[in-house]
Amino acid sequence: MATIGVMLSGCGVLDGSEIHEATLTLYFLNKAGAKVVCLAPEMDVEAVNHATKAPSGQKRNVRVEAARLARGPVADAAEVRAADLDGLILPGGFGAAKNLCDFAINGAKGTVFPSVAALIRAMHAAGKPIGAICIAPAVLALALGEFFPELTIGDDPGTAQALEVAGARHVVRAVDEIQVDAKNNLVTTPAYMLGPGIADIAKGIEKLVDAVLARVKAA
């Protein structure tokens, strides 16, 4: 049985993990019989009111919020080692670009939160597959830019250009497609960077999960 880490960034598209993307990832992993380890960085961030789309004025803990999605405990990313996992998947949502890294603010000049960067780089060094959904490929571009990863976020030219400045090579893909970087063992899919709905993004996410598990099995 493969053990796959799911890196969450909170709960809710505007300040954490996109709920549809995270839930579909967990569903397809469970359906395939994988063991899932949910994890998130230990950090406090400003919460967003998802009804008004304005800052709520509250601070919330990313790992505590992620437990809403996980329906249980969420490991601190700093305490998870590459040896504990066979693969890693990062759902999207603005939390991926604001909490896991600061791409939303600093673009190609951004950095990845230390515990997240350490795990991604350790997984990459160990040759273990990493999947990233929606905007989460930006985290991989910032963490692994020196390895020139092939990634997709769909077809948004501005975001694609920023990823390429960070060192990645962007490949245009449709919502129901994935991009596989065999050299770096990465799998990405656009999901809600393209949308438009949950049934549409499910197709690409299922392919991503299947590809990550297939690469685990082939290792």
C-alpha positions in Angstrom: 0.0 0.0 0.0 1.4 3.4 -1.0 1.6 6.1 1.6 0.9 9.5 0.1 1.2 12.8 1.8 -1.4 15.5 1.1 0.0 18.9 1.8 -2.8 21.2 2.9 -2.6 25.0 3.4 -5.7 25.7 5.5 -9.3 25.3 4.6 -11.0 27.4 1.9 -10.0 28.7 -1.5 -9.3 32.3 -0.5 -6.9 31.6 2.4 -6.2 27.9 2.4 -6.6 24.7 0.4 -9.3 24.7 -2.3 -11.9 22.4 -0.8 -13.0 20.6 -4.0 -9.5 20.0 -5.1 -8.4 18.7 -1.7 -11.5 16.5 -1.3 -11.1 15.0 -4.8 -7.5 14.3 -4.1 -8.4 12.5 -0.8 -11.3 10.6 -2.5 -9.2 9.3 -5.5 -6.4 8.3 -3.2 -8.8 6.4 -0.9 -10.5 4.8 -3.9 -7.2 3.5 -5.1 -6.4 2.0 -1.7 -3.6 4.4 -0.8 -2.8 5.4 2.8 -3.0 9.1 3.2 -1.0 11.3 5.6 -2.4 14.9 5.7 0.1 17.5 6.7 0.4 21.3 6.8 2.9 23.9 7.9 2.6 25.2 11.5 1.8 28.9 11.0 -0.9 31.5 11.7 -2.3 33.6 8.8 -5.0 36.2 8.3 -8.4 34.6 7.5 -10.7 35.7 4.7 -14.5 35.9 5.0 -15.5 33.6 2.1 -19.0 35.3 1.9 -17.6 38.8 1.5 -14.2 37.8 0.1 -12.7 40.4 2.5 -10.2 39.9 5.3 -12.1 38.8 8.4 -9.6 40.5 10.9 -9.0 37.1 12.5 -5.8 35.1 12.6 -6.2 31.3 12.1 -3.7 28.5 12.4 -3.1 26.7 9.0 -2.7 23.3 10.5 -5.8 23.6 12.7 -7.9 24.8 9.8 -6.5 21.9 7.6 -8.0 19.5 10.1 -11.4 20.6 8.9 -10.6 19.0 5.6 -8.7 16.0 7.0 -11.5 15.1 9.4 -8.8 14.4 12.0 -5.2 15.2 13.0 -2.9 16.9 10.5 0.9 16.4 10.9 3.2 19.3 11.1 5.1 19.4 7.8 8.3 20.0 9.8 8.0 16.6 11.4 7.3 14.5 8.3 10.3 13.1 6.5 10.6 11.9 2.9 11.3 8.4 4.3 7.8 8.4 5.7 6.1 8.9 2.3 6.0 7.2 -1.1 4.6 10.3 -2.8 3.3 13.8 -2.1 0.4 15.8 -3.5 -0.3 19.6 -3.1 -3.9 20.7 -3.8 -4.4 24.3 -4.9 -6.2 27.2 -3.4 -4.7 30.6 -2.6 -3.3 29.1 0.5 -0.8 27.3 -1.7 0.4 30.6 -3.1 0.1 32.6 0.2 0.9 30.1 3.0 3.0 27.3 1.5 5.0 30.0 -0.3 4.7 33.7 -1.0 4.2 33.5 -4.8 1.0 35.5 -4.5 3.0 38.5 -3.2 6.5 38.1 -4.7 5.9 36.0 -7.8 9.1 34.5 -9.3 11.1 36.1 -6.5 9.1 34.3 -3.8 10.3 31.7 -1.4 8.7 28.6 0.0 7.9 28.1 3.7 10.9 26.4 5.2 9.3 23.1 6.3 7.4 22.8 3.0 10.5 23.5 1.0 12.6 21.0 3.0 10.1 18.2 2.4 9.7 18.9 -1.3 13.4 19.0 -1.9 13.9 15.8 0.1 11.2 14.0 -1.8 12.7 15.2 -5.1 16.2 14.1 -4.0 14.8 10.7 -3.1 13.2 10.4 -6.6 9.7 10.2 -5.1 6.8 11.5 -7.1 5.2 14.9 -6.3 1.8 16.1 -7.7 0.6 19.7 -7.7 -2.8 21.0 -8.6 -4.1 24.4 -9.7 -1.7 27.1 -8.5 0.3 24.7 -6.4 2.8 24.1 -9.2 4.1 27.6 -8.3 5.4 26.0 -5.0 7.3 23.5 -7.0 8.7 26.1 -9.3 10.1 28.1 -6.4 11.4 25.1 -4.5 12.9 23.2 -7.5 13.5 26.0 -10.0 17.2 25.0 -10.3 16.1 21.7 -11.8 14.0 23.3 -14.5 10.7 21.4 -13.8 8.1 21.0 -16.5 4.8 22.2 -15.0 1.3 23.3 -16.0 -1.2 25.7 -14.5 -3.4 25.7 -17.6 -2.9 28.5 -20.0 -2.8 31.8 -18.0 0.1 33.7 -19.7 1.0 35.9 -16.7 1.3 33.0 -14.2 3.0 30.9 -16.8 5.6 33.6 -17.4 6.3 34.0 -13.6 6.8 30.2 -13.3 9.3 30.3 -16.2 11.2 33.3 -14.6 11.5 31.1 -11.5 13.1 28.4 -13.5 10.2 26.2 -14.6 9.1 25.3 -18.2 5.4 25.8 -18.5 3.3 23.5 -20.7 -0.2 24.5 -21.7 -2.7 21.8 -20.7 -6.5 21.5 -20.6 -8.4 21.1 -17.3 -8.8 17.3 -17.9 -5.1 16.9 -18.8 -1.9 16.4 -16.8 1.7 17.3 -17.4 4.2 14.6 -16.4 7.9 15.7 -15.9 9.5 12.3 -16.0 13.0 13.6 -15.2 11.9 15.4 -12.0 9.1 12.9 -11.2 6.4 15.6 -11.1 2.8 15.6 -12.1 0.6 18.7 -12.4 -2.9 19.6 -13.6 -4.7 23.0 -14.0 -8.0 22.2 -12.0 -9.6 25.5 -11.0 -7.0 27.6 -12.8 -9.3 26.7 -15.7 -12.4 25.2 -14.1 -15.3 25.7 -14.6 -16.8 23.2 -12.2 -16.1 20.3 -9.9 -16.9 17.6 -12.5 -14.4 19.2 -14.9 -11.6 19.4 -12.5 -12.2 15.9 -11.2 -11.0 14.4 -14.5 -7.6 16.0 -14.3 -7.2 15.3 -10.6 -8.0 11.6 -11.0 -5.4 11.4 -13.7 -2.9 13.1 -11.5 -3.5 10.8 -8.6 -3.3 7.7 -10.9 -0.1 9.0 -12.4 1.5 9.6 -8.9 0.5 6.1 -7.7 1.8 4.6 -11.0 5.1 6.2 -10.5 5.3 5.0 -6.9 4.6 1.5 -8.1 7.2 1.7 -10.8 9.9 2.9 -8.4 
